[in-house]
Amino acid sequence: MPPDRRTEASPSDSPISSVHSHEHISQSQDHILYADGLRLTFHPPVPPTQNPSPEIREKSNQRRNSGRSIWTLNSDWYVWEVLAVILSAATLIAIIVILAKFDRQPQPTWKHVSLNSVISWLSTISKGCVLYAISEALGQLKWVWFAQETRPLLNLRAFDSASRGLYGSGELIWTLRFRHFAVWGSLAVILALAFDPFTQNLIHYFPNLVVDSSQRAFLANSTYYNTTGPPIQDYALVWVDPSLKANVYNSLFNNDQSKPWATPKYICDTSNCTWGPTAAIEVRARCSNVTDLLNTTCTTVTNNFSGYDGTTNCTATLPLANTTAWFLSGMDVLQPLSVATVHASTALIYKNATLPPIQMISPTNLSMNTTFTENTAKWHATECSIQPIIHSFNATVINNIYNETTIATWETSWATWDRDLNISDSELQKIPAGMYFNPPWGLEQGITPNTSFMLSSVAASSLDTFFQGLFTGVWFMRSMYSSSFIPSTLGMYGAPDFIQAMAIGNITGCDVGSTDKLQCAMENVAAAVTKSFRDSVFIADSDPVSASMAVGKAMASMTYVEVRWQWIVLPGLVWVLGAVTLVGSMWKSRGVRAPKWRNDPVPLLFLFRGQRENAVGVAEREVEEKVEGLRVRLYESGGRMALG
């Protein structure tokens, strides 16, 4: 119960001087107030030598009353705390707005400050403001806590520590057992330790490619191919273009896994470029397994001048073209591999081929040391065709690695030597001899409408001769110590080398003993011929503009900002808890009519209750008046610390 104001305590019983605030204090001496070791010494102001005029006293009182009215307004309406919460929210909103502006955008290149620095400053302001409001709210809840009912005095320390940091907040949460409004503020103080790391984790940087208009991006493409080598016998035959021959030879004999012979010429100054839909004349390899069409027989040899009478000869032959392979059963005399270029009319599958189809027969387990018998040998036959096509694609170069994505292909064509053309002879004579492709495409496929593609007849003829001279021959073994790679009678190109590569060589991307080795080799050849078609105009001119190379976009790497919004949750939660704590402290203070002292320590000096229930109290608005004339010092007296 509050002390009886009518009871008058003696100086020896009261811990504080019995002189009351309404009594006159002599100016000739200091007055000391004791409170269990606390001593407050009152030093009255020295009287002026001359009494001020009434006007001066009135102005002084007005200034004093004005200062007190401002303090009262701030105290009653929590002006600074509310402004702090508003400023904290404003800086959080500013962080969100700034990050939303730069999300998925290039990193800003500000002169004197970085994006991380701006966010760090704003987060520091937001955190500082909300923690100030939380600290004041917890300080106010301290008075509310003791105004509600009688509490342990140690709770005063718990509340006071909670507004200062992690340990005190944890101690208050434990003391209150999560059963008081102040727990929310303490939780906010603890969570605020991660405020800055969470805001820093909002920003992530990543490299992104953007268009650099100052750099070049050109890609070889061609709508026609008319490049050959020199003629033979008044154009009876034509050598193939040396560049094409080199590319094809590299695709078969150069075991380079990067396949430079398959990559068309491009110019990309930044090592990262993109090209929109582009169309070019190319070739594609088509292959089919024709093993089921093989005619296999095993017969006894008779009347042989080489002394093989009585042996068994096993033969595998493809019909029409008579491509043949054979072996003597149980002996190392054999012709195990045969490759032939055939006319389309004698082909088994690709009867409409423009360039001559290629057939190959070989045993499934072909090697240098294999001996075949009629009971163990298994044959495999393949037919391939390399066909001119029109290819529409998107192309990219990423870190100097070229890649294409197919949009569409077109194979239908007509040739000036075709029969039953709806063109008069006079008009036909005006058209350059060759194969023509007219795909019904538009800009989506990389061409303007009615664009025509052409493979000249002389270029087609050179390829025909090239294929016949390179892809025809046999592997003949007289013994395991005597192998011959025999070309066709044309003898113009490296057929023996090709036969050897197909028999025992390691062709790029192809398994040595694979039954699909011909298909793999023809795919390499098609890629090499395609590169030659597309590079031909650039090789002839060496100027990307006059060569009509496809123009793309050069991409430069820039640092972009990515905002990971999930990290904003904790700063937002801290602000919400802080605002709720402040509003709650205001509401509870009004409910119990607690004074608005917050974290002010001065009222504690006037609120002590003695052992005999005598007390020296103070009114809510009287604190400032009480301390105006007091000057104190901490010192030791009688083994106790005193403030006097």
C-alpha positions as CSV (number, residue, x, y, z in Angstrom):
1,M,0.0,0.0,0.0
2,P,1.2,3.6,-0.6
3,P,2.5,5.3,2.5
4,D,0.3,7.4,4.7
5,R,1.1,10.9,3.8
6,R,0.0,12.0,7.4
7,T,2.8,9.8,8.9
8,E,5.9,11.8,9.4
9,A,9.1,9.8,9.5
10,S,12.2,10.9,11.4
11,P,15.4,11.6,9.6
12,S,16.9,8.5,11.0
13,D,14.1,6.3,9.7
14,S,13.7,7.8,6.2
15,P,16.3,7.0,3.6
16,I,15.8,10.4,2.1
17,S,15.8,13.8,3.7
18,S,12.5,14.8,5.2
19,V,12.6,18.2,3.6
20,H,9.7,18.3,1.2
21,S,9.5,20.0,-2.1
22,H,7.1,22.6,-0.8
23,E,9.3,23.6,2.2
24,H,11.8,26.4,2.0
25,I,15.5,25.2,1.8
26,S,18.1,27.5,3.2
27,Q,20.5,28.8,0.6
28,S,23.4,28.9,3.1
29,Q,24.0,25.2,3.0
30,D,23.9,22.0,0.9
31,H,21.1,19.6,1.5
32,I,21.8,15.9,1.3
33,L,19.2,13.2,0.6
34,Y,20.1,9.5,1.5
35,A,18.5,6.4,0.0
36,D,20.3,3.2,1.1
37,G,23.7,4.4,0.1
38,L,22.4,6.9,-2.4
39,R,23.1,10.5,-1.5
40,L,21.9,13.4,-3.5
41,T,23.3,16.8,-2.7
42,F,21.3,19.8,-3.5
43,H,23.3,22.8,-4.4
44,P,21.0,25.8,-4.7
45,P,21.8,28.3,-7.4
46,V,23.9,31.3,-6.3
47,P,21.6,34.2,-6.0
48,P,22.3,37.0,-8.5
49,T,23.9,40.1,-7.3
50,Q,21.0,42.1,-8.8
51,N,17.4,41.2,-9.1
52,P,16.3,40.9,-12.7
53,S,13.6,43.1,-14.0
54,P,10.0,41.7,-14.3
55,E,10.3,41.7,-18.1
56,I,13.4,39.5,-18.0
57,R,11.8,37.1,-15.4
58,E,8.7,36.9,-17.6
59,K,10.7,36.0,-20.8
60,S,12.8,33.4,-18.8
61,N,9.6,31.8,-17.5
62,Q,8.1,31.8,-21.0
63,R,11.2,30.0,-22.4
64,R,11.2,27.5,-19.6
65,N,7.4,26.8,-20.0
66,S,7.9,26.5,-23.8
67,G,10.7,23.9,-23.4
68,R,8.6,22.0,-20.9
69,S,5.5,22.0,-23.2
70,I,7.6,20.6,-26.1
71,W,9.0,17.9,-23.8
72,T,5.5,17.1,-22.6
73,L,4.2,16.9,-26.2
74,N,7.1,14.6,-27.2
75,S,6.6,12.5,-24.1
76,D,2.8,12.1,-24.3
77,W,2.6,11.4,-28.0
78,Y,5.8,9.4,-28.5
79,V,6.7,11.8,-31.3
80,W,10.4,10.7,-31.6
81,E,9.5,7.0,-31.4
82,V,6.7,7.3,-34.0
83,L,9.0,9.3,-36.3
84,A,11.7,6.6,-35.9
85,V,9.3,3.9,-36.9
86,I,8.1,5.9,-39.9
87,L,11.6,6.6,-41.0
88,S,12.5,2.9,-40.6
89,A,9.6,2.0,-42.8
90,A,10.5,4.6,-45.3
91,T,14.1,3.3,-45.6
92,L,12.8,-0.2,-46.0
93,I,10.5,0.9,-48.7
94,A,13.4,2.8,-50.3
95,I,15.4,-0.4,-50.3
96,I,12.6,-2.3,-52.0
97,V,12.1,0.4,-54.6
98,I,15.8,0.7,-55.4
99,L,16.2,-3.1,-55.7
100,A,13.1,-3.5,-57.8
101,K,14.4,-0.9,-60.2
102,F,17.7,-2.7,-60.6
103,D,16.5,-6.3,-60.5
104,R,17.6,-8.1,-63.6
105,Q,19.3,-4.8,-64.8
106,P,23.0,-4.0,-65.3
107,Q,24.9,-3.1,-62.1
108,P,24.8,0.7,-61.7
109,T,28.0,2.5,-62.3
110,W,27.6,5.4,-59.8
111,K,30.7,7.5,-59.4
112,H,31.2,7.7,-55.6
113,V,29.0,4.9,-54.2
114,S,28.0,1.3,-55.0
115,L,24.6,-0.3,-54.9
116,N,25.7,-2.4,-51.9
117,S,26.8,0.7,-50.1
118,V,23.5,2.4,-50.6
119,I,21.6,-0.6,-49.4
120,S,23.9,-1.0,-46.4
121,W,23.4,2.7,-45.4
122,L,19.6,2.4,-45.7
123,S,19.5,-0.8,-43.8
124,T,21.6,0.7,-41.0
125,I,19.3,3.7,-40.8
126,S,16.2,1.4,-40.8
127,K,17.7,-0.9,-38.2
128,G,18.8,2.0,-35.9
129,C,15.5,3.7,-36.1
130,V,13.4,0.7,-35.3
131,L,15.7,-0.4,-32.5
132,Y,15.5,3.1,-31.0
133,A,11.7,2.8,-31.0
134,I,11.9,-0.8,-29.6
135,S,14.3,0.3,-26.8
136,E,12.0,3.2,-25.8
137,A,8.9,0.9,-25.9
138,L,10.6,-1.7,-23.7
139,G,11.7,1.0,-21.3
140,Q,8.1,2.2,-21.1
141,L,6.7,-1.3,-20.7
142,K,9.0,-1.5,-17.6
143,W,6.8,1.1,-15.9
144,V,3.7,-0.6,-17.1
145,W,4.9,-3.9,-15.7
146,F,5.4,-2.4,-12.2
147,A,2.2,-0.3,-12.4
148,Q,0.0,-3.3,-13.0
149,E,0.9,-5.1,-9.7
150,T,3.6,-5.8,-7.2
151,R,6.6,-7.3,-9.0
152,P,10.1,-8.6,-8.0
153,L,12.6,-5.8,-8.1
154,L,14.9,-7.9,-10.2
155,N,12.4,-7.5,-13.0
156,L,13.5,-3.9,-13.2
157,R,17.0,-5.1,-14.2
158,A,15.6,-7.5,-16.8
159,F,13.6,-4.9,-18.5
160,D,16.4,-2.4,-18.4
161,S,18.8,-5.0,-20.0
162,A,16.4,-6.0,-22.6
163,S,16.5,-2.7,-24.3
164,R,20.3,-2.9,-24.7
165,G,21.1,-6.1,-26.5
166,L,20.8,-9.9,-27.2
167,Y,21.6,-11.2,-23.7
168,G,19.2,-8.9,-21.9
169,S,16.4,-9.6,-24.4
170,G,16.8,-13.3,-24.0
171,E,16.8,-12.9,-20.2
172,L,13.6,-10.9,-20.4
173,I,11.9,-13.5,-22.6
174,W,12.9,-16.2,-20.1
175,T,11.8,-14.1,-17.2
176,L,8.4,-13.3,-18.7
177,R,8.0,-16.9,-19.9
178,F,6.6,-15.6,-23.2
179,R,3.5,-14.2,-21.4
180,H,3.9,-10.5,-21.8
181,F,3.7,-8.0,-24.6
182,A,7.4,-7.0,-24.0
183,V,8.4,-10.4,-25.4
184,W,7.7,-9.2,-29.0
185,G,10.1,-6.3,-28.5
186,S,12.8,-8.6,-27.1
187,L,12.4,-11.0,-30.0
188,A,12.8,-8.1,-32.4
189,V,16.0,-7.0,-30.7
190,I,17.4,-10.6,-31.1
191,L,16.3,-10.9,-34.7
192,A,17.8,-7.4,-35.5
193,L,21.2,-9.0,-35.2
194,A,20.7,-10.5,-38.6
195,F,19.2,-7.4,-40.1
196,D,22.3,-6.3,-42.0
197,P,23.4,-9.7,-43.3
198,F,19.9,-10.3,-44.6
199,T,19.7,-7.0,-46.4
200,Q,23.2,-7.7,-47.9
201,N,22.0,-11.1,-49.1
202,L,19.2,-9.4,-51.1
203,I,21.7,-8.5,-53.8
204,H,23.3,-11.2,-56.0
205,Y,25.4,-10.4,-59.1
206,F,25.7,-12.6,-62.2
207,P,27.2,-12.2,-65.7
208,N,24.8,-11.5,-68.5
209,L,25.4,-11.1,-72.2
210,V,24.1,-7.9,-73.8
211,V,24.3,-6.5,-77.3
212,D,27.5,-4.6,-78.1
213,S,26.8,-2.7,-81.3
214,S,30.4,-1.6,-81.6
215,Q,31.6,-5.1,-82.3
216,R,31.2,-7.3,-85.4
217,A,29.3,-10.6,-85.7
218,F,29.3,-12.2,-89.2
219,L,28.5,-15.8,-90.2
220,A,29.2,-17.5,-93.5
221,N,26.1,-18.5,-95.4
222,S,25.6,-19.1,-99.1
223,T,22.6,-19.3,-101.4
224,Y,24.6,-20.9,-104.2
225,Y,27.7,-23.0,-104.7
226,N,29.7,-22.8,-107.9
227,T,33.2,-23.4,-106.7
228,T,35.4,-26.1,-108.4
229,G,39.0,-26.9,-109.2
230,P,40.5,-26.9,-112.7
231,P,38.9,-29.0,-115.5
232,I,40.4,-32.1,-117.1
233,Q,40.2,-33.0,-120.8
234,D,38.1,-30.0,-121.8
235,Y,35.7,-30.3,-118.9
236,A,35.1,-34.0,-119.4
237,L,36.0,-34.1,-115.6
238,V,36.5,-31.3,-113.1
239,W,38.7,-31.4,-110.0
240,V,36.8,-30.6,-106.8
241,D,37.5,-27.4,-105.0
242,P,40.8,-27.7,-103.0
243,S,39.2,-26.2,-99.9
244,L,36.4,-28.8,-100.0
245,K,38.8,-31.6,-100.5
246,A,40.9,-30.5,-97.6
247,N,37.9,-30.3,-95.3
248,V,36.7,-33.7,-96.3
249,Y,40.2,-35.3,-95.8
250,N,40.4,-33.7,-92.4
251,S,37.0,-35.1,-91.4
252,L,38.2,-38.6,-92.3
253,F,41.9,-38.6,-91.4
254,N,42.4,-35.9,-88.8
255,N,41.3,-37.2,-85.4
256,D,40.6,-33.7,-83.9
257,Q,37.7,-33.9,-81.5
258,S,37.0,-30.1,-81.9
259,K,36.1,-30.8,-85.5
260,P,37.3,-27.5,-87.0
261,W,36.4,-28.9,-90.5
262,A,32.7,-28.8,-89.5
263,T,32.5,-25.2,-88.2
264,P,31.6,-22.6,-90.8
265,K,33.6,-19.3,-91.0
266,Y,32.4,-16.7,-88.5
267,I,33.6,-13.4,-87.1
268,C,32.8,-12.7,-83.5
269,D,34.9,-10.0,-81.9
270,T,33.5,-10.6,-78.4
271,S,33.6,-14.4,-78.4
272,N,29.8,-14.4,-77.7
273,C,27.4,-13.8,-80.6
274,T,24.0,-14.7,-81.8
275,W,22.4,-14.9,-85.2
276,G,18.7,-14.9,-85.9
277,P,17.1,-17.2,-88.5
278,T,19.6,-17.9,-91.3
279,A,19.3,-20.1,-94.3
280,A,22.0,-21.7,-96.4
281,I,22.6,-24.4,-99.0
282,E,24.2,-27.4,-97.3
283,V,24.3,-31.2,-97.5
284,R,23.0,-33.9,-95.2
285,A,24.0,-37.6,-94.9
286,R,21.3,-40.3,-95.0
287,C,22.2,-43.9,-94.3
288,S,20.3,-47.2,-94.2
289,N,21.0,-50.7,-93.1
290,V,20.7,-53.0,-96.2
291,T,22.1,-56.2,-94.6
292,D,18.8,-57.9,-95.3
293,L,19.3,-57.4,-99.0
294,L,22.7,-59.1,-99.1
295,N,23.1,-62.3,-101.2
296,T,25.5,-64.6,-99.3
297,T,26.9,-67.8,-100.7
298,C,29.6,-70.3,-99.8
299,T,31.0,-72.5,-102.6
300,T,34.0,-74.9,-103.1
301,V,36.8,-73.4,-105.1
302,T,37.8,-75.4,-108.2
303,N,40.2,-74.9,-111.1
304,N,42.0,-72.1,-109.2
305,F,45.5,-71.3,-110.5
306,S,46.6,-70.1,-107.1
307,G,46.3,-73.5,-105.5
308,Y,43.1,-72.9,-103.5
309,D,41.2,-75.7,-105.0
310,G,39.0,-77.4,-102.4
311,T,38.7,-74.4,-100.1
312,T,35.4,-72.8,-99.4
313,N,34.8,-69.3,-100.7
314,C,32.0,-67.3,-98.9
315,T,30.8,-64.2,-100.8
316,A,28.4,-61.4,-99.8
317,T,26.9,-59.3,-102.7
318,L,24.5,-56.4,-102.9
319,P,22.1,-56.7,-105.9
320,L,22.1,-54.3,-108.8
321,A,25.4,-52.7,-108.2
322,N,27.2,-56.0,-107.4
323,T,29.2,-54.6,-104.5
324,T,31.0,-57.7,-103.3
325,A,33.2,-58.9,-100.3
326,W,34.5,-62.4,-99.8
327,F,36.8,-64.7,-97.8
328,L,38.2,-68.2,-98.0
329,S,36.9,-70.1,-95.0
330,G,39.5,-70.7,-92.3
331,M,42.3,-69.0,-94.3
332,D,43.8,-65.5,-94.2
333,V,43.1,-64.9,-97.8
334,L,40.1,-62.5,-98.1
335,Q,38.6,-59.3,-99.4
336,P,36.7,-58.5,-96.2
337,L,35.7,-54.8,-97.0
338,S,34.3,-53.3,-100.1
339,V,33.2,-49.7,-100.7
340,A,31.6,-48.6,-103.9
341,T,30.0,-45.4,-105.3
342,V,27.0,-46.5,-107.4
343,H,24.6,-44.7,-109.7
344,A,21.3,-43.7,-108.3
345,S,19.5,-46.1,-110.7
346,T,21.3,-49.1,-109.2
347,A,21.0,-47.9,-105.5
348,L,18.8,-50.0,-103.2
349,I,17.3,-47.2,-101.1
350,Y,18.3,-43.7,-102.4
351,K,17.2,-44.0,-106.0
352,N,16.5,-40.2,-106.3
353,A,19.9,-39.1,-105.0
354,T,21.6,-36.2,-106.6
355,L,25.1,-37.3,-105.8
356,P,26.1,-41.0,-106.2
357,P,25.1,-43.2,-103.2
358,I,27.8,-45.1,-101.4
359,Q,27.6,-48.8,-100.4
360,M,29.8,-50.8,-98.0
361,I,30.0,-54.5,-97.1
362,S,32.1,-55.8,-94.2
363,P,32.0,-58.5,-91.5
364,T,30.7,-57.5,-88.1
365,N,33.9,-58.3,-86.3
366,L,36.4,-57.0,-88.8
367,S,40.1,-56.7,-87.7
368,M,43.6,-57.4,-88.9
369,N,43.8,-60.8,-87.1
370,T,40.4,-62.2,-87.6
371,T,40.0,-65.5,-89.5
372,F,36.5,-66.2,-90.8
373,T,34.7,-69.4,-91.4
374,E,31.5,-70.1,-93.1
375,N,29.8,-71.0,-89.8
376,T,31.0,-67.9,-87.8
377,A,31.0,-65.0,-90.3
378,K,28.3,-62.4,-90.1
379,W,28.0,-59.7,-92.8
380,H,26.8,-56.1,-92.5
381,A,25.9,-53.8,-95.4
382,T,25.1,-50.1,-95.4
383,E,24.0,-47.6,-98.1
384,C,24.5,-43.9,-97.7
385,S,23.6,-40.8,-99.7
386,I,24.9,-37.2,-99.3
387,Q,22.1,-35.0,-100.5
388,P,22.0,-31.2,-101.0
389,I,19.4,-29.4,-98.9
390,I,18.4,-25.9,-97.7
391,H,18.9,-25.5,-94.0
392,S,17.3,-22.9,-91.8
393,F,18.8,-22.4,-88.4
394,N,19.7,-20.2,-85.5
395,A,23.3,-19.9,-84.6
396,T,25.2,-18.9,-81.4
397,V,28.8,-18.5,-80.4
398,I,29.4,-18.8,-76.7
399,N,32.9,-18.6,-75.4
400,N,34.1,-19.1,-79.0
401,I,32.2,-22.4,-79.3
402,Y,29.9,-22.5,-82.3
403,N,26.4,-24.1,-82.1
404,E,23.4,-24.3,-84.4
405,T,19.7,-25.0,-83.7
406,T,17.7,-26.3,-86.7
407,I,14.5,-24.4,-87.6
408,A,13.6,-26.2,-90.8
409,T,15.1,-28.1,-93.8
410,W,14.0,-28.3,-97.5
411,E,15.1,-31.0,-99.9
412,T,12.8,-30.6,-102.9
413,S,14.6,-29.3,-106.0
414,W,14.6,-29.2,-109.7
415,A,17.5,-29.3,-112.2
416,T,18.0,-27.8,-115.6
417,W,18.7,-31.2,-117.0
418,D,15.4,-32.7,-115.7
419,R,12.9,-33.9,-118.2
420,D,9.3,-32.6,-118.5
421,L,10.1,-29.0,-117.2
422,N,7.4,-26.4,-117.7
423,I,10.1,-24.1,-119.2
424,S,10.6,-23.4,-122.9
425,D,14.0,-24.3,-124.4
426,S,14.7,-20.6,-125.0
427,E,14.0,-19.7,-121.4
428,L,15.9,-22.7,-120.1
429,Q,19.0,-21.6,-122.0
430,K,19.0,-18.3,-120.1
431,I,19.1,-20.1,-116.8
432,P,22.5,-21.1,-115.4
433,A,22.7,-24.9,-115.4
434,G,22.3,-26.4,-112.0
435,M,20.0,-27.6,-109.2
436,Y,17.5,-25.1,-107.8
437,F,15.7,-25.0,-104.5
438,N,12.7,-22.8,-103.8
439,P,11.6,-23.3,-100.2
440,P,8.3,-21.6,-99.4
441,W,9.8,-19.8,-96.4
442,G,9.8,-16.2,-95.2
443,L,11.7,-14.1,-92.6
444,E,10.9,-16.6,-89.9
445,Q,13.2,-19.0,-91.6
446,G,15.8,-16.4,-92.5
447,I,15.0,-15.6,-96.1
448,T,13.0,-13.1,-98.1
449,P,10.0,-14.7,-100.0
450,N,10.8,-16.2,-103.4
451,T,14.5,-16.6,-102.6
452,S,16.2,-19.3,-104.8
453,F,19.1,-21.5,-103.9
454,M,21.4,-23.1,-106.5
455,L,24.1,-25.8,-106.8
456,S,25.7,-25.3,-110.2
457,S,26.0,-28.3,-112.6
458,V,29.7,-28.0,-112.8
459,A,30.1,-28.0,-109.0
460,A,27.7,-31.0,-108.8
461,S,29.8,-32.8,-111.5
462,S,33.0,-32.1,-109.5
463,L,31.4,-33.6,-106.4
464,D,30.3,-36.6,-108.4
465,T,33.8,-37.3,-109.6
466,F,35.2,-36.7,-106.1
467,F,32.9,-39.2,-104.5
468,Q,33.6,-41.8,-107.2
469,G,37.3,-41.3,-106.8
470,L,37.4,-41.3,-103.0
471,F,34.7,-43.7,-101.9
472,T,35.4,-46.7,-104.1
473,G,37.8,-49.5,-103.4
474,V,38.5,-52.8,-101.5
475,W,40.7,-54.1,-98.8
476,F,42.5,-57.3,-100.0
477,M,44.5,-59.5,-97.7
478,R,46.8,-62.2,-99.2
479,S,47.9,-63.0,-95.6
480,M,48.0,-61.2,-92.3
481,Y,51.4,-59.9,-93.4
482,S,50.2,-58.6,-96.7
483,S,47.4,-56.0,-97.0
484,S,46.4,-53.9,-100.1
485,F,44.0,-51.0,-100.2
486,I,42.9,-51.0,-103.8
487,P,41.1,-47.9,-105.3
488,S,38.8,-47.7,-108.3
489,T,40.2,-47.3,-111.8
490,L,39.5,-43.6,-111.7
491,G,42.5,-43.1,-109.3
492,M,42.0,-39.3,-108.8
493,Y,41.7,-39.0,-105.0
494,G,42.8,-40.7,-101.8
495,A,40.6,-43.8,-102.0
496,P,43.3,-46.1,-100.5
497,D,43.6,-43.9,-97.5
498,F,39.8,-43.9,-97.1
499,I,39.6,-47.7,-97.4
500,Q,42.4,-48.0,-94.8
501,A,40.6,-45.6,-92.5
502,M,37.4,-47.5,-92.8
503,A,39.1,-50.8,-92.2
504,I,41.5,-50.1,-89.3
505,G,41.6,-46.3,-88.9
506,N,40.3,-44.1,-86.1
507,I,37.9,-41.6,-87.7
508,T,36.9,-38.7,-85.5
509,G,33.8,-39.6,-83.4
510,C,33.6,-43.2,-84.9
511,D,34.3,-46.5,-83.1
512,V,37.0,-48.5,-84.9
513,G,35.0,-51.7,-85.0
514,S,31.5,-50.3,-85.3
515,T,29.1,-51.6,-87.9
516,D,27.8,-48.1,-88.3
517,K,31.3,-46.7,-89.2
518,L,30.3,-45.7,-92.7
519,Q,27.3,-43.7,-91.4
520,C,29.6,-41.9,-88.9
521,A,32.1,-41.2,-91.7
522,M,29.5,-39.9,-94.1
523,E,28.1,-37.6,-91.4
524,N,31.6,-36.1,-91.0
525,V,31.9,-35.8,-94.8
526,A,28.6,-34.0,-95.0
527,A,29.6,-31.5,-92.2
528,A,32.9,-30.8,-94.1
529,V,31.1,-30.3,-97.4
530,T,28.6,-28.0,-95.7
531,K,31.4,-25.9,-94.3
532,S,32.9,-25.7,-97.8
533,F,29.6,-24.6,-99.4
534,R,29.0,-21.8,-96.8
535,D,32.6,-20.6,-96.7
536,S,33.1,-20.4,-100.5
537,V,31.9,-16.8,-101.0
538,F,34.0,-15.5,-98.1
539,I,37.1,-17.5,-99.2
540,A,36.7,-15.9,-102.7
541,D,36.4,-12.4,-101.4
542,S,37.6,-12.3,-97.8
543,D,35.3,-9.4,-97.1
544,P,32.3,-10.2,-94.9
545,V,30.2,-7.4,-96.3
546,S,30.7,-8.1,-100.0
547,A,30.5,-11.9,-99.2
548,S,26.9,-11.3,-97.9
549,M,27.7,-13.0,-94.6
550,A,24.8,-13.2,-92.2
551,V,24.9,-10.3,-89.7
552,G,24.3,-11.1,-86.1
553,K,24.6,-9.5,-82.7
554,A,27.9,-9.3,-80.8
555,M,27.3,-9.9,-77.1
556,A,29.4,-8.5,-74.3
557,S,29.4,-9.8,-70.8
558,M,28.0,-7.3,-68.2
559,T,27.4,-7.7,-64.5
560,Y,23.7,-7.8,-63.7
561,V,21.8,-7.5,-60.5
562,E,19.5,-10.2,-59.2
563,V,17.4,-9.6,-56.1
564,R,16.6,-12.5,-53.9
565,W,13.5,-11.2,-52.3
566,Q,13.2,-13.9,-49.7
567,W,15.9,-12.2,-47.6
568,I,13.6,-9.1,-47.1
569,V,11.4,-11.2,-44.8
570,L,13.5,-10.7,-41.6
571,P,14.0,-6.9,-41.9
572,G,10.3,-6.6,-42.5
573,L,9.5,-8.9,-39.5
574,V,11.8,-6.8,-37.2
575,W,10.0,-3.7,-38.3
576,V,6.6,-5.2,-37.7
577,L,7.5,-6.4,-34.3
578,G,9.0,-3.0,-33.4
579,A,5.9,-1.2,-34.6
580,V,3.6,-3.6,-32.7
581,T,5.8,-3.2,-29.6
582,L,5.6,0.6,-29.7
583,V,1.8,0.7,-30.3
584,G,1.4,-1.9,-27.5
585,S,3.4,0.1,-25.1
586,M,1.4,3.2,-25.8
587,W,-1.9,1.4,-25.5
588,K,-0.9,-0.4,-22.2
589,S,0.5,2.9,-20.7
590,R,-2.9,4.5,-21.2
591,G,-4.6,1.5,-19.7
592,V,-2.7,1.7,-16.4
593,R,-2.0,5.4,-16.6
594,A,1.7,4.7,-16.4
595,P,4.0,7.8,-16.6
596,K,5.8,8.3,-20.0
597,W,9.3,7.9,-18.6
598,R,10.5,5.2,-21.0
599,N,14.3,4.7,-20.3
600,D,14.8,7.9,-18.2
601,P,16.8,6.8,-15.1
602,V,16.1,10.0,-13.1
603,P,12.6,9.0,-11.9
604,L,14.1,6.0,-10.1
605,L,16.0,8.4,-7.8
606,F,12.7,9.8,-6.5
607,L,10.6,6.6,-6.4
608,F,12.3,4.7,-3.6
609,R,10.1,3.2,-0.9
610,G,11.6,2.8,2.6
611,Q,11.3,-0.1,4.9
612,R,8.6,1.7,7.0
613,E,6.4,2.3,3.9
614,N,7.5,5.9,3.8
615,A,8.3,7.2,0.3
616,V,9.4,10.2,-1.5
617,G,7.6,10.3,-4.8
618,V,7.5,12.4,-7.9
619,A,4.8,13.5,-10.3
620,E,5.0,12.5,-13.9
621,R,5.7,16.0,-15.1
622,E,7.8,17.0,-12.0
623,V,11.0,15.1,-12.9
624,E,12.5,18.0,-14.8
625,E,11.8,20.4,-12.0
626,K,13.3,18.0,-9.5
627,V,16.6,17.7,-11.2
628,E,17.2,21.3,-12.3
629,G,19.0,22.3,-9.1
630,L,20.7,18.9,-8.4
631,R,24.4,18.3,-8.9
632,V,25.7,14.8,-7.9
633,R,28.9,12.9,-7.8
634,L,29.6,9.1,-7.3
635,Y,32.0,8.4,-4.4
636,E,32.7,5.9,-1.6
637,S,31.5,6.5,1.9
638,G,31.6,4.0,4.7
639,G,32.3,1.1,2.4
640,R,29.3,2.0,0.2
641,M,29.1,3.8,-3.1
642,A,27.2,7.1,-2.8
643,L,25.8,9.5,-5.4
644,G,26.0,12.9,-3.7
